[in-house]
């Protein structure tokens, strides 16, 4: 039943002029709501997690290891 409603929505979007072909609407809905190759509405969670990991891996943070002013002592978290 759910698949029929998705197909019907694609036809309605085509008739309304939002897309040129129902397959275009189906592709947009698939990219928005589904994981690649899986029929579950968690695609946005995966994209958000991937975006967060990209930020984590490309952004520097404050360090916990540093040298003293005379460069003779190495400290970790003020220990």
Secondary structure, DSSP 8 states (H G I E B T S, - for coil): -HHHHHHHHHHHHHHTTSSSSHHHHHHHHHHHH-BTTB-SS-HHHHHHHHHHHHHHHHS----SEEE-TTS--EEETT-
